[in-house]
Amino acid sequence: MNFSNRIHNLKPSGTLAVSSRAAELRAQGHDIISLSLGEPDFPTPSHIADAAREAIQAGFTRYTPVPGIPEARDAVAEYFKRFYGVEAARENTMLSNGGKQVLYNIFMALLNPGDEVLVPAPYWVSYPDMIELAQAVPVPVFAPISEGGKVTIERLECALTPRTRMLLLNSPSNPTGVCYSQAELNALAQWAIAKGLFVVSDELYDQLVYDKKLCASLSPLWRRHPESIAIVGGLSKCFSMPGWRVGYALAHADLIRQMSKLQGQCTSNICSIAQKAAIAALLGSFASVDAMRSEYRRRRDVALAIIDQWSGVTYPKPDGAFYLFLNVSCMFDEKTPDITSLCTWLMETAGVAAVPGSAFGDGESLRISYSIEEKTLVEALNRMGRAFLDK
C-alpha cells in the first residue's frame, strides 16, 4: 500500500512502544516489571464513578455539543476560579479526548507550515510529532540538570528566529517532574509575549505538586493576555482517570471556537458519560487527590533513597508528577554505547522496562515512573541497581 508522507514520518509513542515490548516478553514467560507507562495505579475516586453510573442509569447517552455540555464547561471555569482565583466564562473553555487532543487542536488551529515552536527539552514524547503533523517545526531548547532541568530565557533567546511562533511550557514536567515557580513561569511567558509568541501551558499534573509553594499556573496571566496564552489540563493523571479521556482547555473564546470547529470534524464531542464524571471530579471533594499526591511523594522519597546509592547517576529532583529522569551515561560501554541499547539490556538482563530518554530529547537519560505499588517499585529499582553494579 502507498501511505502518506505524514504517516511515514510519524514515529510511534516511545512510552507505548516500551510498554508493548514489556507485554510481549511477559507473554513469553519473562518476569518483567514495567516502569514505563505514566498511568496512575489508583482507582478512580468513588464519587466520580458514581456520577458516571448515575448518568448511564438516566440514559445520558446521546450526542452533546462538540465543546462539551454547558455544565461541564462551567465546571472547567469554576476549577480555575477555585484554585487560581481566575474568572473565566463558559466560552473560554472546552473539553476534548484527553489533554493530547487539546494540544493537537491548538497546534492545528494556530500553526502554519514552517512555523517554529520552542519546546524545552527534555519534553513529553508527543510534542514534536504533533507539531510536525501541523506542518510546523519543533525546536528543542535543552535544559540541563546543572540548571535544575529548567529552561532559561537566555537559552530561549538563542533559539529564537523570525519564524518562531509559539512557546510550549510544561510544569510539572513529564518526564522530569520538575516544577517551575509562579515567578519563573510568569517570566518565561512574559518574555514570549513580548516577542510576539503564543504561549501554550501544559498543566496536566497541576494537582500533583508536592510543595504548595511551587503550585503555579499561567491562568492568572492568561486573564491579562487571553489572546496570547492557552492552558491545557486534564483528568487522567491527577484524578486517576486515564481511560476516561477527558482533557480541557482555557483559552480566548475565538480560539475555542476554532478548536471546536476542528474537533467537530475529527471526533465531535467527548463521551457523554465522561463529561458527567468530569463535573463530579472538578467540583467535588479533592480528598482522594490529596491522598494520591501524598503517596506519590512518599514513593519518590523511597525511590531516591535507593537511586542515590548508584554511583554516577544524576537527576533533577522531581517536585511533582510521578517520574524520575535519570542521567545514566556513566553506564555506557562497548556493549551498551547509548541509551536505547542500555534500556534494552536492562529489560533483558534485569527484567525492568524503562523508557529511553532519546524519546524525550535526551540521549543520556532514561525515564521511570513511580506510579506503581511500592513493593514492586522497590524490587524493580533493586534489580536495576544490581545490574548496574555488575556492569
C-alpha positions as CSV (number, residue, x, y, z in Angstrom):
1,M,0.0,0.0,0.0
2,N,1.0,3.6,-0.6
3,F,0.9,5.6,2.7
4,S,1.1,9.3,3.1
5,N,4.3,11.1,3.8
6,R,3.0,12.3,7.2
7,I,2.4,8.7,8.3
8,H,5.9,7.6,7.1
9,N,7.4,10.4,9.1
10,L,5.3,9.9,12.2
11,K,7.1,8.0,15.0
12,P,5.2,5.7,17.4
13,S,5.0,6.8,21.0
14,G,8.2,5.9,22.8
15,T,6.4,5.1,26.1
16,L,3.8,2.9,24.5
17,A,6.4,1.1,22.4
18,V,8.3,0.1,25.6
19,S,5.1,-0.9,27.3
20,S,4.2,-3.1,24.4
21,R,7.6,-4.8,24.3
22,A,7.4,-5.5,28.0
23,A,4.0,-7.1,27.5
24,E,5.4,-9.3,24.7
25,L,8.2,-10.5,26.9
26,R,5.8,-11.3,29.7
27,A,3.6,-13.3,27.3
28,Q,6.8,-15.3,26.5
29,G,7.2,-16.1,30.2
30,H,9.7,-13.5,31.2
31,D,9.5,-11.7,34.6
32,I,9.3,-8.1,33.5
33,I,8.5,-5.1,35.7
34,S,7.4,-2.1,33.7
35,L,8.3,1.3,34.9
36,S,7.5,2.8,31.5
37,L,3.9,3.9,31.5
38,G,2.7,7.1,33.1
39,E,-0.6,5.7,34.3
40,P,-1.8,6.1,37.9
41,D,-2.3,2.9,39.8
42,F,-5.1,4.2,42.0
43,P,-8.8,3.6,41.3
44,T,-10.9,6.5,40.0
45,P,-12.4,8.2,43.1
46,S,-15.8,6.7,44.0
47,H,-17.8,9.9,43.8
48,I,-16.6,10.3,40.2
49,A,-17.5,6.7,39.3
50,D,-20.9,7.2,41.0
51,A,-21.7,10.2,38.8
52,A,-20.9,8.2,35.7
53,R,-23.2,5.3,36.8
54,E,-26.0,7.8,37.5
55,A,-25.6,9.3,34.0
56,I,-25.9,5.8,32.5
57,Q,-28.9,5.0,34.5
58,A,-30.5,8.3,33.5
59,G,-29.9,7.4,29.8
60,F,-27.5,10.3,29.2
61,T,-26.0,8.6,26.1
62,R,-26.8,11.0,23.2
63,Y,-24.6,13.3,21.3
64,T,-23.7,16.5,23.1
65,P,-22.4,19.9,21.9
66,V,-18.9,19.5,20.4
67,P,-17.0,21.6,23.1
68,G,-18.9,19.9,25.9
69,I,-22.2,20.2,27.8
70,P,-22.7,23.7,29.4
71,E,-22.4,22.2,32.9
72,A,-19.0,20.6,32.1
73,R,-17.6,23.7,30.5
74,D,-18.8,25.7,33.5
75,A,-17.1,23.2,35.8
76,V,-13.8,23.8,34.0
77,A,-14.2,27.6,34.5
78,E,-15.1,27.0,38.2
79,Y,-12.0,24.9,38.7
80,F,-9.7,27.8,37.7
81,K,-11.7,30.1,39.9
82,R,-11.5,27.6,42.8
83,F,-7.7,27.0,42.7
84,Y,-6.2,30.0,41.0
85,G,-8.8,32.8,41.6
86,V,-9.3,33.3,37.8
87,E,-12.6,34.3,36.4
88,A,-13.5,32.7,33.1
89,A,-16.6,32.4,31.0
90,R,-18.0,29.2,29.6
91,E,-17.0,30.4,26.1
92,N,-13.3,30.3,27.3
93,T,-13.5,26.5,27.9
94,M,-13.9,23.2,26.0
95,L,-13.5,19.5,26.6
96,S,-11.6,17.1,24.4
97,N,-10.5,13.5,24.3
98,G,-7.7,13.9,26.8
99,G,-5.1,16.6,27.0
100,K,-3.5,15.2,23.9
101,Q,-6.4,16.2,21.7
102,V,-6.4,19.7,23.3
103,L,-2.8,20.2,22.3
104,Y,-3.5,18.8,18.8
105,N,-6.4,21.2,18.4
106,I,-4.3,24.2,19.5
107,F,-1.4,23.3,17.1
108,M,-3.7,22.7,14.2
109,A,-5.7,25.9,14.9
110,L,-2.7,28.3,15.3
111,L,0.3,26.9,13.4
112,N,1.1,27.3,9.7
113,P,3.6,25.3,7.6
114,G,7.2,26.3,8.6
115,D,6.2,28.0,11.9
116,E,8.7,27.2,14.7
117,V,7.7,26.1,18.2
118,L,10.2,26.4,21.1
119,V,10.0,23.2,23.1
120,P,12.0,23.0,26.3
121,A,13.8,19.6,26.5
122,P,13.5,17.1,27.9
123,Y,9.9,17.2,26.6
124,W,6.9,14.9,26.6
125,V,7.3,12.4,23.7
126,S,4.3,13.5,21.6
127,Y,5.0,17.2,21.4
128,P,7.4,17.2,18.4
129,D,5.2,14.8,16.4
130,M,2.0,16.7,17.0
131,I,3.8,19.9,16.0
132,E,5.1,18.3,12.8
133,L,1.6,17.0,12.0
134,A,0.6,20.6,11.9
135,Q,3.4,21.1,9.4
136,A,5.3,23.2,11.8
137,V,8.9,22.8,13.2
138,P,9.6,21.8,16.8
139,V,12.8,23.5,18.1
140,P,14.1,21.7,21.2
141,V,15.7,24.0,23.8
142,F,17.7,21.9,26.2
143,A,17.5,22.5,29.9
144,P,20.4,20.6,31.5
145,I,20.4,19.1,35.0
146,S,23.0,21.5,36.0
147,E,20.4,24.3,35.6
148,G,17.8,22.3,37.5
149,G,16.2,20.9,34.4
150,K,14.5,24.3,33.8
151,V,14.8,26.2,30.6
152,T,16.2,29.8,30.8
153,I,15.3,32.9,28.9
154,E,18.9,33.1,27.7
155,R,18.6,29.7,26.1
156,L,15.2,30.6,24.5
157,E,16.7,33.8,23.1
158,C,19.4,31.7,21.4
159,A,16.8,29.5,19.7
160,L,14.6,32.4,18.6
161,T,14.3,33.1,14.8
162,P,11.9,35.2,12.6
163,R,9.9,32.0,12.1
164,T,9.3,31.4,15.8
165,R,5.5,31.4,16.5
166,M,5.0,29.6,19.8
167,L,6.5,28.7,23.2
168,L,5.3,25.4,24.8
169,L,5.7,25.1,28.6
170,N,5.0,22.1,30.8
171,S,5.0,22.2,34.6
172,P,5.1,19.9,36.4
173,S,7.2,18.3,33.7
174,N,6.8,15.0,32.1
175,P,9.5,13.4,32.0
176,T,11.4,15.1,34.8
177,G,8.8,16.0,37.5
178,V,10.5,19.5,37.7
179,C,8.2,22.4,38.7
180,Y,8.6,26.0,37.7
181,S,7.7,28.5,40.4
182,Q,5.0,31.1,39.6
183,A,7.6,33.8,39.1
184,E,9.6,31.5,36.7
185,L,6.5,30.7,34.7
186,N,5.5,34.3,34.5
187,A,8.9,35.4,33.4
188,L,9.1,32.9,30.6
189,A,5.6,33.7,29.4
190,Q,6.1,37.5,29.6
191,W,9.3,37.2,27.6
192,A,7.5,35.1,24.9
193,I,4.5,37.6,24.8
194,A,7.0,40.5,24.4
195,K,8.5,38.7,21.4
196,G,5.1,38.2,19.8
197,L,4.8,34.5,20.6
198,F,1.8,32.5,21.6
199,V,2.3,30.5,24.9
200,V,0.8,27.1,25.5
201,S,1.0,25.9,29.1
202,D,0.5,22.2,29.6
203,E,-0.6,21.9,33.2
204,L,-1.8,18.3,33.2
205,Y,-0.2,17.5,36.5
206,D,-1.0,20.7,38.3
207,Q,-2.6,18.9,41.3
208,L,0.4,16.7,41.8
209,V,2.8,19.3,43.1
210,Y,4.4,18.2,46.4
211,D,5.2,21.7,47.8
212,K,2.4,24.2,47.8
213,K,4.9,27.0,47.3
214,L,5.6,25.5,43.9
215,C,1.9,25.3,42.8
216,A,1.8,27.5,39.7
217,S,-0.4,28.2,36.7
218,L,-0.3,30.6,33.8
219,S,-4.1,31.1,34.2
220,P,-3.7,34.4,36.1
221,L,-1.5,35.7,33.4
222,W,-4.0,34.4,30.8
223,R,-6.6,36.6,32.3
224,R,-4.4,39.6,31.4
225,H,-3.3,38.3,28.0
226,P,-6.2,36.0,26.8
227,E,-5.1,36.4,23.1
228,S,-1.6,35.1,23.8
229,I,-2.0,32.2,26.2
230,A,-3.8,28.8,26.3
231,I,-3.9,26.5,29.2
232,V,-4.2,22.7,28.8
233,G,-5.4,20.4,31.6
234,G,-7.0,17.0,32.0
235,L,-8.2,14.4,34.5
236,S,-6.1,11.4,33.5
237,K,-3.3,11.9,36.0
238,C,-4.5,14.0,38.9
239,F,-7.8,12.2,39.2
240,S,-6.6,8.8,38.2
241,M,-8.9,8.8,35.1
242,P,-6.6,7.8,32.2
243,G,-9.2,5.7,30.4
244,W,-12.0,8.3,30.7
245,R,-10.2,10.5,28.1
246,V,-11.1,14.0,29.5
247,G,-8.9,16.9,28.6
248,Y,-9.8,20.6,28.8
249,A,-8.7,24.0,27.6
250,L,-8.8,27.5,28.9
251,A,-8.3,30.0,26.1
252,H,-9.7,33.0,24.2
253,A,-13.2,32.5,23.0
254,D,-12.2,32.9,19.4
255,L,-9.6,30.1,19.7
256,I,-12.1,27.9,21.5
257,R,-14.5,28.4,18.5
258,Q,-11.8,27.4,16.0
259,M,-10.7,24.4,18.1
260,S,-14.3,23.3,18.4
261,K,-14.7,23.6,14.6
262,L,-11.7,21.3,14.1
263,Q,-12.9,18.8,16.8
264,G,-16.3,18.7,15.2
265,Q,-14.7,17.3,12.0
266,C,-12.4,14.9,13.9
267,T,-14.2,13.4,17.0
268,S,-17.2,15.6,17.8
269,N,-18.0,15.6,21.5
270,I,-16.2,13.5,24.0
271,C,-18.0,10.7,25.8
272,S,-21.3,12.0,27.3
273,I,-20.8,9.8,30.4
274,A,-17.2,11.0,30.9
275,Q,-18.5,14.6,30.9
276,K,-20.8,13.9,33.9
277,A,-17.8,12.3,35.6
278,A,-15.7,15.3,34.9
279,I,-18.2,17.6,36.6
280,A,-18.0,15.5,39.7
281,A,-14.2,15.5,39.6
282,L,-13.8,19.2,39.1
283,L,-16.4,20.4,41.5
284,G,-16.3,17.6,44.1
285,S,-14.0,16.7,47.0
286,F,-10.3,16.6,46.4
287,A,-9.6,14.3,49.4
288,S,-8.6,11.4,47.1
289,V,-6.3,13.6,45.0
290,D,-4.6,14.8,48.2
291,A,-4.1,11.2,49.3
292,M,-2.7,10.2,45.9
293,R,-0.3,13.1,46.0
294,S,1.0,12.2,49.4
295,E,1.6,8.6,48.3
296,Y,3.4,9.7,45.2
297,R,5.7,11.9,47.3
298,R,6.4,9.0,49.7
299,R,7.2,6.7,46.8
300,R,9.5,9.3,45.3
301,D,11.5,9.5,48.6
302,V,11.7,5.7,48.8
303,A,13.0,5.5,45.2
304,L,15.6,8.3,45.6
305,A,16.9,6.6,48.8
306,I,17.8,3.6,46.5
307,I,18.9,5.5,43.5
308,D,21.3,7.7,45.5
309,Q,23.4,4.6,46.1
310,W,24.1,4.2,42.4
311,S,27.4,5.8,41.7
312,G,27.5,8.3,38.9
313,V,23.7,8.5,38.3
314,T,22.3,12.1,38.4
315,Y,18.8,13.6,38.1
316,P,16.8,16.7,38.7
317,K,14.8,16.2,41.9
318,P,11.1,15.9,41.0
319,D,8.7,18.3,42.8
320,G,5.6,16.9,41.1
321,A,4.1,14.4,38.8
322,F,5.4,10.8,39.3
323,Y,8.5,10.4,37.2
324,L,12.3,10.2,37.7
325,F,14.6,11.2,34.8
326,L,18.0,9.6,35.4
327,N,21.2,10.5,33.6
328,V,22.8,7.1,33.3
329,S,25.5,8.0,30.7
330,C,28.1,6.7,33.3
331,M,26.8,3.2,32.4
332,F,27.6,3.4,28.7
333,D,30.2,1.0,27.5
334,E,31.1,-1.1,24.4
335,K,28.1,-3.4,24.8
336,T,25.6,-0.6,25.7
337,P,27.0,2.5,24.0
338,D,23.8,4.5,24.0
339,I,20.5,4.9,25.9
340,T,18.5,2.6,23.7
341,S,20.9,-0.3,24.0
342,L,21.2,0.3,27.7
343,C,17.4,0.2,28.2
344,T,17.2,-3.0,26.1
345,W,19.9,-4.5,28.2
346,L,18.0,-3.6,31.4
347,M,14.9,-5.2,30.1
348,E,16.7,-8.4,29.1
349,T,19.1,-8.6,32.0
350,A,17.3,-7.1,34.9
351,G,13.7,-7.6,33.8
352,V,12.9,-3.9,34.1
353,A,11.3,-1.8,31.4
354,A,12.3,1.9,31.3
355,V,11.9,4.5,28.6
356,P,15.0,5.7,26.7
357,G,15.5,9.4,27.2
358,S,16.0,9.8,23.5
359,A,12.2,9.7,23.2
360,F,12.2,12.9,25.3
361,G,15.0,14.6,23.6
362,D,17.8,13.5,25.9
363,G,20.1,10.6,24.7
364,E,21.9,10.2,28.1
365,S,18.9,9.6,30.4
366,L,16.0,7.2,31.0
367,R,12.6,7.8,32.5
368,I,11.0,5.6,35.1
369,S,7.5,6.1,36.6
370,Y,6.8,5.5,40.2
371,S,3.0,5.2,39.7
372,I,3.3,1.6,40.8
373,E,2.8,-0.2,44.1
374,E,5.8,0.4,46.4
375,K,6.9,-3.3,46.9
376,T,7.1,-3.7,43.1
377,L,8.8,-0.3,42.7
378,V,11.5,-1.3,45.2
379,E,12.0,-4.7,43.6
380,A,12.5,-3.0,40.2
381,L,15.0,-0.5,41.5
382,N,16.9,-3.1,43.3
383,R,17.1,-5.2,40.1
384,M,18.4,-2.1,38.3
385,G,21.0,-1.4,41.0
386,R,22.3,-4.9,41.0
387,A,22.6,-4.9,37.2
388,F,24.5,-1.6,37.2
389,L,26.8,-2.8,39.9
390,D,27.7,-5.9,37.9
391,K,28.3,-3.9,34.7
